[in-house]
């Protein structure tokens, strides 16, 4: 027991010594005994969070009145009351005003020590909760917590301001009774898979990112962060990239075309042929980069994102047919596992085609010649799971958190490895637009990408 725990014993003048101070001191407490209210007032100006007060008074009603006055100004102070009177109504009143414990004389010193220990433990827990509550209340991010039955437990100031909800409007109500925005209500649906991340747009133009997580035995915690300025910056960036990419395609096409015609106007030597091939390769690389940038911009900007019933099996088969020549060129083995019938999903066929193709191209690129690539599609509950596995060199652990970032290339890749660094960024964007999830598992013997999409 740390000696910083101070106990103030206040006894009315003329009261016999009812508390054995030596027992408390032996237990490691710093004990101070006073008999005048002025001394109590002086102590109250300096008491610490882990201190405690014992009031010894012959009249329980007077002791409760005095305790209530102290607790009104110092609600965090643990108080133990010792009196000669015992009455159930007085005990009830003591608990109501915040007295931690109530003893009548005679009592065992061991019982008092146990009560002091419990009081200080509760005080520590209360202080931790109080600090947490203050942090929660003053966060700029909105916080909403509902229990497992959908009833609101708490909602901080920022969240109330976002949705124009008064502090007196949340007590005993469900999320459906307080919120009216369909996107925020969708977060609390029982059939949702958590954690879940989404965005909502309010009528005033503000955009918020929402992260919902399940807290076992408590409920659902939702964190709301305004990203209006980020969306605007992203829109400006996308417009700029699309404009530049569009303006570059025409001159690049002209360069590639004229370079291809050089040998038709006269003989060229071997060195000139090598230079021409370098030019063509560079133009092809830049063109591929521009195409990826424009594809990524279209996905992120929701361009042509009309949704319809899609059979992912047809898309996967078509993607394999389109990439068959690359697989054959590297003499790789392909294992494809798809059930005869899989449920449809709501999606954009072009974007889903790009997602599947990019994952397969990535596997083909990093699987060595004569290597093995496997892809499978299966159904679990209300989700469609698509996996692509290769037996390439794997992705270093330090690279894995960044693998879906734009232009990111693994640290174990050579400078000669072709690619724009946008393929997996496009995959991640497509998955996000379809309210799905993607992750990877990697080791030095290969990598597996897993995509989960909700069934329609």
N, C-alpha and C positions, 0 to 999 in steps of 0.2 A: 504494500500500500504506500503510495507516494505521500510525503509529508505535506504536500501542497493542499491536500483536502482539509479545509478548516471547518470546524464545527463551533457555532456560537450557541451557548446554552443560556437562555434568558429565563430567570426565575424571579417571581415577584418577591419584593423585600419581605423578609421574615419567613419565607418558605424553607422547609428543610431540604437538605441536599438529597434529591431523589435519583440523580444520575451519578453513577460511579465514574468520575472522570479518568481515574487511573486505568480503567479497562479500555476506554477509548484511546488514551495516549499509548497504551501498550499495543493497540491494534494499528498504530501508525498515524493517527489523526492529530492535527494541531487543534487543541481545544482552548476556547476562551469562554469564561463564564462572566455574565453581567447581571445586574439586578435593577437597572434603571433604563427606562425607555430612551433617554438621551444617548446612552451608550449603544443601544440597538441602532438608532438612527445614524450614528457615526459609523458603525460597522457596515450598514447597508450601502453607504456611499463608496465603499471600497471592496465589497465582496466579489469574488470571482465566480466563474461559471461552474466550477467544481466544488463550491462550498455548500454548507447545509446549516439549517437553523433548527434548534430544539427549543420549544416553548413549554415551560413548566408553570402551570397555573392551577390554583384550587378550583376555580369556577370554569367549567367547560364553555358555557355561553360567552363569558367575557373573553376567554382565550380565542374562541372562534371569531368574535368581533374584531379582536386585535389582529388576528391572522389575516382576516379578510382585508383589513386596511393595508397591511404589508403587501399582500398578493396583488392588490389593485395597482400598486406602483411597481412591483417586482414579480410579475407572474411566473418568471423562470426559477424562482427560489424554492428549493425543496424544504418543506417544513414538516417536522414531526411534533405532534402535540402529546404532552403528558399531563394528565389531570386525575383528580380523585373521583370524578363523576363518570358514570357509564350510562348511556341512554342511546337507544337505537336512532331516535330522531336527531340527536346531536351528532352521532356518527354519520348519518346520511347527509346532514348539513356540512360536515367537515369534508366529505368527499366532493360535494357539489362546489364548494369554494376553492378546491384545489389542494387541500391538505394531503400529504402523501401517506401518513400513517397516524394512528390514534392509539395511545397506550393509557391504561389506567393502572394506578399503583395498587399493589406491588407487581413488578414484572421482572423477568429474567434479563440480565445484561446481554446474554447471548442473543435473545430475541431482538433487542435494540440494535445490536451490532449487525444482525442480518437485515433489519429494516434499513439501516443506514447504507449498507452495501447495495441493496436493491434500489434504493432511492438514487444513489449516485450513478448506477448503471442506467436507470431510466433517464436520468438527467442527461447523460452522455448521448443516448439515443435520440432524445428530444432535440438536443442541440444540433446533432447531425441532420435531423429532418428539417429543423428550422433553417439551417444554412442552405440545404437543398431547396427548400420552398422559396427562400429569398432569391436564389439563383434562377430558379424556374420562373418566378414572377417577373424578373427583370431582363430575361433574355429577349434579344431582338427577334429571334426566330419564334414562330408560334408553336405552342405545345398543346396537344389535346390528348387526354387519356380517357378511354372508356373501358368499362369492365367487360367481362366475357358475355354478358347479356345485352351489351350495347348501351348501358346507362353511363352518362358522363360522370367521371370521377373528378377531373380538374381540367381547367382551361386557363392558360396564363393570359396576361394583359394583351400581349401582341396578337394572340389568336382571336381574342374577343374583338380587338380593333379591326382585324382583317375582315371578319364576318359580321361586324356590327352587332355583337351579342352583349347584352348587359350582364353584369356579374350575378344579378339575381335571377337570370333566366336559365341557369344550368342545373340548379338543384333538383335532383330526383327525376330528371328528364333523359330521354334517349337521344341519340345523335339525330335520329329522324325527326324528332320534335323541335330541335334547335336549328339544324342546318337545312337549307333548301337547295343549295347548289348541287346538281346531279353528280358532278365529278367527286365532290367531297363525300357525298352519301355512298358512292360506289366503293370508296375505300373501306367502309365499315361492313360491307356485305360478308356474311359468314362463310360463303363459299370461296372467298378470295384466298390465294396462296400468299403467305407472308414469309419474309419481308417483301414489300412491294414499293416501287417508286413510280411516280407519275407526275404530270404537270396539270395545273388548272389555270384557266384564264377567267378573270372576273369581268363584269360588264364595264368597269371603269378603265379597262385596258391593262391592268396589272396582271402579271404572270407569276405563279408560285410553283416551286418544286415541293413535292410531298413525298416523304419517306415514312411508310407505315411498318411497324415491327410488332411482333407478338411478344409480350412479357408473360412468361408462364405463371399461372395462378393469379394473375392480376387483370390482364386484358390487352388492349391494343394501344400503343403509343404512336402518335402521329407528330412528326416534325415538319413545320411549314416554313419555307424560306423564300423570300421574294427574289426573283431572278429576272425582273423586267428589264433591267439595264443590260444583263448578260444576253438576253434574247435579242435586244436591239443591236448590241455589238455583233452578235452572231449573224443577224440579218444583213448588216452592213458588210461584214466580211464575206458572206455568201454572195451578195450582189457583186462585190468587187471581183471575187474569184471567177464568178460566172462571166462577167464582162471581159476580163482579161483572157480567160480561156477561149471564149468565143472569138475574140479578135486575133488570137494566135493561131487558130486552126487553119485559117485560109492561107497565110504565108507559109506555114509548115507544109501544107499540102503542095503548094507551088514549089517549094524547095525540093521536096522528095520527088515530085514529078520531073522537074528539070534535071536533077541529078541522074535519074534513071535514063534520061535521053542522051546523056553525054556520049556514050559509046556509039550512038547512031550517027553522029556527025563526023566521025573520024576515029582512027585507031588511037588507043590509049595503052600506056605501058603498065607493067605489073604494079609498080608503086602507086600509080594513079588509081588503079582498080582498088587497091587497099584503102586509099584515102576516101574513095567514093563509098566503100562499104562502111567505113567509120562514120561518114556523114549520114548515110541511110540508117544505121543503127541508132545514132544519136537522135535523129528526127523521129524514129519509131518510139524511142524511149520517152521523149518529150510529149509525143502525141498520146501515148498510153497514160502518162501522168495527167494530161489535160482531160482525157476521157474519164479517168477516175475522179478527178476533181469535180467535173460536171455531174457525174453520177452521184457523188456524195452530196453535192449541193442540191440536186433534185430530191434526194431522199430526206435530207434535213429540212428542206423548205416545204415538204409535203406536196411537191409538184407531182401532178398526175398520180395521186395516192388513192384513187378510187378503189374501194374494197369490193370484193366479190367472193363467191364460193370458189375455193381453190382446192384441188386434189394435189397434195404435196408429192404423192407417189409419181404422178405424171411429170412433175417438174424435175424430180431427182433422176428419173430415167432419161429425160431429154438432156439433162446436163451431162450425164455419163456418155451419151451418144456424141454430144458435141466435143467432149474431151477425150474420146477414145483414141484419137491419133497421138495425143501426147503420152497417154499410157502405153500405147504400143511402141512408141519411139524409145521409151526408157525400159521396155520389156518388164513392166511392173505387173504384179498380180492384183486383181481387183476382186474383192468379196463384197457383194451387195445383199443385204438382208432387209426385205420389206414385206409385210403381210399382204395377202391377196387383197384384202379390203381394209382401208383405213378411213376414219371419218374426215370430213372436209373441215377446212379452217377458213376463217374470214381474212382475206389478205389481198395484196396486190401481186398479180402473177409475175410482172416484170421485176419487181424488187425481190421477190422470193427466189426467182430464177438467178438473179445476181448473187444473192446470199449463198445459195447452194453451190453455184459455179465457183465463187471465190474460195469457199472452204475446200472444195475438191482441188482447185488449182493450187492452193497452198499446200495441200497434202502431196500432190504430184511433184511440186517443185522441190520439197524438202525430203522426199523419200528417195533413197539412192536407186540406181538402176538395179533391176531384179528384185526390188523391195516389194513390200505388201501394203496395200491400202484397203481398209474396210470401212464400210458405211452401213448404218442400220437405222431403221425408223420403227418406232414402237409406240403403243398407246398405254398411258398410265392415268387412271381416273379420267379427268377432263383435260388432259394435256397430251400433246403430240411431241415425242422426243426424237430428235435427229442427231446422230453422232457420226463424226468422221475421225478415223484413227489412222495414223501413219507410223512407220518405224524409222523416222528420221533421227537427227541428232538431238532432238528435244529443245526446249526453251529454258535457258538458265533461270533459276528462281528469282534473281534480282530483276529480270526482264519481264516476268509474268504480269505484274500489276500494270505495266505500261503497254502491253502487247496490242491493245485496241486503240491506242492513241494515234493520231494522225502523224504520218511520216516516221513512225518509230520502227527501227530495225534492230533485231536482236544483236547482242554484243558478240555472239559466237558466229556471226555470218561474215564471210569474206567480202572484200570490196567488190569482187566480181559477181556477186550474187545479184541477179536482176530482180527488179521489183520497185514499185513506187512507194511502198510503205502505207498505202491507203486501202488495200484489199480488206483487211480485217476491220478497219474503221467503218467501211461501208457495210460489212456484215453486222457489226454492232448497231449501227444506225437503223438498219432494216429490222433487226430483232426488236429494238426499242419501239419503233413505229408500230409494230404488230403486238405490243404489250407482252413480249416474251422475255426470256432470260438466256444468257450465254455465259459459259465459263470454260476453262480448260484445265486439263490435268496433264502434266508433262514430266518426263524423266529422260535420262540419256538414251533410252531405248525407243523413244517415240512420244507423240503428243496426241491427245484426244480432245476435240472440241465438241461440246454438248450444247444443243439449242433446244429450248422448251418453248412451245407455242401453244396458246390456249385453243381448244377445240371450239368450233362455232356452237 
